Amino acid sequence: MTYTRPSNSTSAFDNVYGTNSSRLEGSFTITSYDASRRIISGSYTVKMKGPFSFVDVNSAGDPRRDGDVRLSGTFQEVPLK
């Protein structure tokens, strides 16, 4: 996952942050299953706490708090293979 925040800097890399080690937590719930049509419907949630620790251009601490990521949604009539 990569995050880019606005910057007044002319460098393309000063405000790009990435993470591959953040823990994901969440749920995937199937609320209906149609066996004859082989489709499912339901909902999901995913949380990633503090994946980005912001550092400014000069590597000094940034006063903004770490960002959290939360995703949630529903799905309907997804075909199964």
DSSP file (Angstrom, degrees, kcal/mol; ACC not computed):
  #  RESIDUE AA STRUCTURE BP1 BP2  ACC     N-H-->O    O-->H-N    N-H-->O    O-->H-N    TCO  KAPPA ALPHA  PHI   PSI    X-CA   Y-CA   Z-CA
    1    1 A M              0   0    0      0, 0.0    18,-2.0     0, 0.0     2,-0.4   0.000 360.0 360.0 360.0 137.0    0.0    0.0    0.0
    2    2 A T  E     -A   18   0A   0     16,-0.2     2,-0.4    18,-0.0    16,-0.2  -0.968 360.0-164.2-126.3 141.3    1.3    3.4   -0.9
    3    3 A Y  E     -A   17   0A   0     14,-3.1    14,-2.9    -2,-0.4     2,-0.4  -0.984   2.0-168.7-124.9 133.8    0.1    6.8    0.3
    4    4 A T  E     -A   16   0A   0     -2,-0.4    12,-0.2    12,-0.2     9,-0.0  -0.989   5.7-168.2-122.3 129.5    1.0   10.2   -1.3
    5    5 A R        -     0   0    0     10,-2.0    10,-0.1    -2,-0.4    -2,-0.0  -0.851  34.3 -90.0-114.8 154.1    0.3   13.5    0.4
    6    6 A P        -     0   0    0      0, 0.0     2,-0.3     0, 0.0    -1,-0.1  -0.248  49.3-179.5 -59.6 146.3    0.4   17.0   -1.1
    7    7 A S        -     0   0    0      2,-0.1     8,-0.0     1,-0.1     7,-0.0  -0.992  38.5-143.1-147.2 150.4    3.7   18.8   -0.8
    8    8 A N  S    S+     0   0    0     -2,-0.3    -1,-0.1     2,-0.0     2,-0.1   0.488  74.7 107.0 -87.0  -5.0    5.2   22.1   -1.8
    9    9 A S        -     0   0    0      1,-0.1    -2,-0.1     2,-0.1     6,-0.1  -0.337  69.1-141.1 -72.7 153.4    8.5   20.3   -2.7
   10   10 A T  S    S+     0   0    0     -2,-0.1     2,-0.3     4,-0.0    -1,-0.1   0.551  74.1 101.1 -89.8  -9.3    9.6   19.7   -6.3
   11   11 A S        -     0   0    0      1,-0.1     3,-0.4     2,-0.0     4,-0.3  -0.567  67.1-146.5 -77.1 138.5   10.8   16.2   -5.5
   12   12 A A  S    S+     0   0    0     -2,-0.3     3,-0.2     1,-0.2    -1,-0.1   0.646  95.7  47.7 -76.3 -14.6    8.5   13.4   -6.5
   13   13 A F  S >  S+     0   0    0      1,-0.1     3,-1.1     2,-0.1    -1,-0.2   0.494  80.4  93.3-107.5  -4.9    9.6   11.3   -3.6
   14   14 A D  T 3  S+     0   0    0     -3,-0.4    -1,-0.1     1,-0.3    -2,-0.1   0.791  98.7  27.6 -63.6 -29.3    9.4   13.6   -0.6
   15   15 A N  T 3  S+     0   0    0     -4,-0.3   -10,-2.0    -3,-0.2     2,-0.5  -0.098  89.5 111.6-129.4  36.8    5.9   12.7    0.4
   16   16 A V  E <   -A    4   0A   0     -3,-1.1     2,-0.4   -12,-0.2   -12,-0.2  -0.954  41.4-178.2-110.8 128.3    5.4    9.1   -0.8
   17   17 A Y  E     -A    3   0A   0    -14,-2.9   -14,-3.1    -2,-0.5     2,-0.3  -0.949   2.9-173.1-127.7 144.6    5.1    6.5    1.9
   18   18 A G  E     -A    2   0A   0     -2,-0.4     2,-0.3   -16,-0.2   -16,-0.2  -0.934   6.7-170.4-136.2 160.1    4.7    2.8    1.7
   19   19 A T        +     0   0    0    -18,-2.0    33,-0.1    -2,-0.3    -2,-0.0  -0.977  19.9 162.9-150.5 137.2    4.0   -0.2    3.9
   20   20 A N  S    S+     0   0    0     -2,-0.3    -1,-0.1    31,-0.1   -18,-0.0   0.284  78.4  60.7-127.0   2.3    4.1   -3.9    3.4
   21   21 A S        +     0   0    0     30,-0.1     2,-0.2     2,-0.1    -2,-0.0   0.328  68.8 119.9-117.7   7.8    4.2   -5.0    7.1
   22   22 A S        -     0   0    0     29,-0.1     2,-0.3     1,-0.1    28,-0.1  -0.520  64.6-117.5 -77.7 142.1    1.0   -3.6    8.6
   23   23 A R        -     0   0    0     26,-0.2    26,-0.5    -2,-0.2     2,-0.4  -0.612  23.6-148.7 -81.0 132.7   -1.4   -6.1   10.1
   24   24 A L  E     +B   48   0B   0     -2,-0.3     2,-0.3    24,-0.1    24,-0.2  -0.839  16.8 179.9-100.1 138.1   -4.8   -6.3    8.5
   25   25 A E  E     +B   47   0B   0     22,-2.3    22,-3.5    -2,-0.4     2,-0.3  -0.968  23.2 102.5-131.9 150.9   -7.9   -7.2   10.6
   26   26 A G  E     -B   46   0B   0     -2,-0.3     2,-0.3    20,-0.2    20,-0.2  -0.996  49.9 -95.0 169.2-165.1  -11.4   -7.6    9.5
   27   27 A S  E     -B   45   0B   0     18,-1.9    18,-2.3    -2,-0.3     2,-0.4  -0.977   7.5-157.8-145.4 156.2  -14.3   -9.8    8.5
   28   28 A F  E     -B   44   0B   0     -2,-0.3     2,-0.5    16,-0.2    16,-0.2  -0.953  21.3-172.2-135.8 111.5  -16.0  -11.3    5.5
   29   29 A T  E     -B   43   0B   0     14,-2.9    14,-2.3    -2,-0.4     2,-0.7  -0.928  15.6-154.6-117.0 124.6  -19.6  -12.3    6.1
   30   30 A I  E     +B   42   0B   0     -2,-0.5    12,-0.3    12,-0.2     3,-0.1  -0.867  15.0 176.4 -94.4 118.0  -21.8  -14.2    3.7
   31   31 A T  E     +     0   0B   0     10,-2.1     2,-0.3    -2,-0.7    11,-0.2   0.668  65.6  19.4 -97.3 -20.2  -25.5  -13.3    4.4
   32   32 A S  E     -B   41   0B   0      9,-1.7     9,-1.9     2,-0.0     2,-0.4  -0.995  56.0-170.2-151.5 148.8  -27.1  -15.3    1.6
   33   33 A Y  E     -B   40   0B   0     -2,-0.3     2,-0.8     7,-0.2     7,-0.2  -0.983   8.5-160.2-139.2 123.3  -26.2  -18.2   -0.7
   34   34 A D  E  >> -B   39   0B   0      5,-2.6     4,-1.5    -2,-0.4     5,-1.4  -0.888   7.7-171.9-105.4 102.5  -28.2  -19.4   -3.7
   35   35 A A  T  45S+     0   0    0     -2,-0.8    -1,-0.2     1,-0.2     5,-0.0   0.856  82.0  53.2 -65.8 -37.1  -27.1  -22.9   -4.4
   36   36 A S  T  45S+     0   0    0      1,-0.2    -1,-0.2     2,-0.1    -2,-0.0   0.871 121.6  30.7 -69.1 -35.5  -29.0  -23.3   -7.7
   37   37 A R  T  45S-     0   0    0     -3,-0.1    -1,-0.2     2,-0.1    -2,-0.2   0.522 102.8-132.3 -97.1  -8.4  -27.5  -20.1   -9.2
   38   38 A R  T  <5 +     0   0    0     -4,-1.5    42,-2.7     1,-0.2     2,-0.3   0.940  58.2 134.9  53.2  56.1  -24.2  -20.5   -7.2
   39   39 A I  E   < -BC  34  79B   0     -5,-1.4    -5,-2.6    40,-0.2     2,-0.3  -0.949  37.2-159.6-130.5 151.9  -24.1  -16.9   -6.0
   40   40 A I  E     -BC  33  78B   0     38,-1.8    38,-2.9    -2,-0.3     2,-0.3  -0.911   3.6-168.4-127.7 156.9  -23.3  -15.2   -2.7
   41   41 A S  E     +B   32   0B   0     -9,-1.9   -10,-2.1    -2,-0.3    -9,-1.7  -0.957  30.7 105.7-136.9 156.1  -24.1  -11.9   -1.1
   42   42 A G  E     -BC  30  75B   0     33,-2.6    33,-2.3    -2,-0.3     2,-0.3  -0.961  51.2 -82.6 170.6-151.4  -22.7  -10.3    2.1
   43   43 A S  E     -BC  29  74B   0    -14,-2.3   -14,-2.9    -2,-0.3     2,-0.3  -0.925  23.5-160.8-146.3 166.5  -20.4   -7.7    3.6
   44   44 A Y  E     -BC  28  73B   0     29,-2.2    29,-2.0    -2,-0.3     2,-0.3  -0.989   3.5-167.6-149.2 154.5  -16.8   -7.1    4.5
   45   45 A T  E     -BC  27  72B   0    -18,-2.3   -18,-1.9    -2,-0.3     2,-0.4  -0.990   4.8-174.1-141.0 143.2  -14.6   -4.9    6.7
   46   46 A V  E     -BC  26  71B   0     25,-2.7    25,-2.8    -2,-0.3     2,-0.4  -0.999   3.7-171.0-137.1 133.7  -10.9   -4.4    6.7
   47   47 A K  E     -BC  25  70B   0    -22,-3.5   -22,-2.3    -2,-0.4     2,-0.4  -0.986   9.4-178.1-127.7 137.3   -8.9   -2.3    9.2
   48   48 A M  E     -BC  24  69B   0     21,-2.7    21,-2.8    -2,-0.4     2,-0.5  -0.955  19.2-150.5-131.5 113.0   -5.2   -1.4    9.1
   49   49 A K  E     -     0   0B   0    -26,-0.5   -26,-0.2    -2,-0.4    19,-0.2  -0.731  68.0 -16.5 -92.2 125.2   -4.1    0.7   12.1
   50   50 A G  E    S+     0   0B   0     -2,-0.5    -1,-0.2    16,-0.1    18,-0.2   0.872  70.0 159.3  59.0  47.5   -1.2    3.1   11.7
   51   51 A P  E     +     0   0B   0      0, 0.0     2,-0.5     0, 0.0   -30,-0.1   0.728  62.9  53.8 -73.6 -17.6    0.3    2.0    8.4
   52   52 A F  E     - C   0  67B   0     15,-0.8    15,-1.0   -35,-0.1     2,-0.7  -0.963  57.4-171.4-124.1 122.5    2.0    5.3    7.8
   53   53 A S        -     0   0    0     -2,-0.5     2,-0.2    13,-0.2    12,-0.1  -0.951  31.1-135.1-105.2 113.0    4.3    7.2   10.1
   54   54 A F        +     0   0    0     -2,-0.7     8,-1.0    10,-0.3     2,-0.4  -0.449  25.6 179.9 -76.2 137.9    4.8   10.6    8.5
   55   55 A V  B     -D   61   0C   0     -2,-0.2     6,-0.2     6,-0.2    -2,-0.0  -0.998  23.2-128.6-132.4 135.0    8.3   12.1    8.2
   56   56 A D    >   -     0   0    0      4,-2.0     3,-2.0    -2,-0.4     6,-0.1  -0.148  38.7 -85.4 -79.3-178.6    8.9   15.5    6.6
   57   57 A V  T 3  S+     0   0    0      1,-0.3    -1,-0.1     2,-0.1   -42,-0.0   0.814 128.2  49.3 -57.8 -35.9   11.5   16.2    3.9
   58   58 A N  T 3  S-     0   0    0      2,-0.1    -1,-0.3     3,-0.1     3,-0.1   0.199 116.8-109.6 -91.9  17.0   14.3   16.8    6.4
   59   59 A S  S <  S+     0   0    0     -3,-2.0     2,-0.2     1,-0.2    -2,-0.1   0.648  75.2 136.8  63.9  18.3   13.6   13.5    8.3
   60   60 A A        -     0   0    0      1,-0.1    -4,-2.0     0, 0.0    -1,-0.2  -0.610  66.0 -83.3 -87.7 156.7   12.3   15.5   11.3
   61   61 A G  B     -D   55   0C   0     -2,-0.2    -6,-0.2    -6,-0.2    -1,-0.1  -0.256  37.5-136.0 -61.2 143.7    9.2   14.3   13.0
   62   62 A D        -     0   0    0     -8,-1.0    -8,-0.1     2,-0.2    -1,-0.1  -0.881   7.6-140.4-101.1 131.0    5.8   15.3   11.5
   63   63 A P  S    S+     0   0    0      0, 0.0     2,-0.1     0, 0.0    -1,-0.1   0.633  72.2 101.8 -70.4 -12.6    3.3   16.5   14.1
   64   64 A R  S    S-     0   0    0      1,-0.1   -10,-0.3     3,-0.0    -2,-0.2  -0.439  78.9-112.6 -71.4 146.2    0.4   14.8   12.3
   65   65 A R        -     0   0    0      1,-0.1    -1,-0.1    -2,-0.1   -11,-0.0  -0.314  41.5 -83.7 -73.9 161.7   -0.8   11.5   13.8
   66   66 A D        -     0   0    0      1,-0.1     2,-0.3   -13,-0.1   -13,-0.2  -0.289  49.8-114.9 -60.1 149.2   -0.3    8.2   12.0
   67   67 A G  E     -C   52   0B   0    -15,-1.0   -15,-0.8    -3,-0.1     2,-0.3  -0.697  22.9-152.6 -91.5 141.4   -3.1    7.5    9.5
   68   68 A D  E     -     0   0B   0     -2,-0.3     2,-0.4   -18,-0.2   -19,-0.2  -0.809   6.6-145.1-105.5 152.2   -5.5    4.6    9.9
   69   69 A V  E     +C   48   0B   0    -21,-2.8   -21,-2.7    -2,-0.3     2,-0.4  -0.977  18.4 176.5-119.8 130.2   -7.2    2.8    6.9
   70   70 A R  E     +C   47   0B   0     -2,-0.4     2,-0.4   -23,-0.2   -23,-0.2  -0.995   1.6 179.7-134.4 128.2  -10.7    1.4    7.2
   71   71 A L  E     +C   46   0B   0    -25,-2.8   -25,-2.7    -2,-0.4     2,-0.3  -0.970   7.4 162.6-125.0 141.7  -12.6   -0.2    4.3
   72   72 A S  E     +C   45   0B   0     -2,-0.4     2,-0.3   -27,-0.2   -27,-0.2  -0.988   8.2 133.4-153.3 156.0  -16.1   -1.6    4.4
   73   73 A G  E     -C   44   0B   0    -29,-2.0   -29,-2.2    -2,-0.3     2,-0.3  -0.988  38.1-106.3-178.7-176.9  -18.7   -2.6    1.9
   74   74 A T  E     -C   43   0B   0     -2,-0.3     2,-0.3   -31,-0.2   -31,-0.3  -0.880  17.9-157.4-128.4 160.9  -21.3   -5.0    0.6
   75   75 A F  E     -C   42   0B   0    -33,-2.3   -33,-2.6    -2,-0.3     2,-0.4  -0.991   6.8-160.6-138.9 147.7  -21.4   -7.4   -2.4
   76   76 A Q  E     -     0   0B   0     -2,-0.3   -35,-0.2   -35,-0.2   -36,-0.0  -0.992  64.0  -7.6-134.5 135.7  -24.4   -8.9   -4.1
   77   77 A E  E    S+     0   0B   0     -2,-0.4   -36,-0.2     1,-0.2    -1,-0.1   0.886  70.5 176.6  51.2  52.2  -24.9  -11.9   -6.4
   78   78 A V  E     -C   40   0B   0    -38,-2.9   -38,-1.8    -3,-0.1    -1,-0.2  -0.766  28.7-125.3 -84.8 122.5  -21.2  -12.7   -6.8
   79   79 A P  E     -C   39   0B   0      0, 0.0     2,-0.3     0, 0.0   -40,-0.2  -0.420  17.7-142.3 -73.1 143.4  -20.8  -15.9   -8.9
   80   80 A L              0   0    0    -42,-2.7     0, 0.0   -43,-0.2     0, 0.0  -0.788 360.0 360.0-100.8 146.1  -18.8  -18.8   -7.5
   81   81 A K              0   0    0     -2,-0.3    -1,-0.1     0, 0.0   -43,-0.0   0.423 360.0 360.0 -96.8 360.0  -16.7  -21.0   -9.7
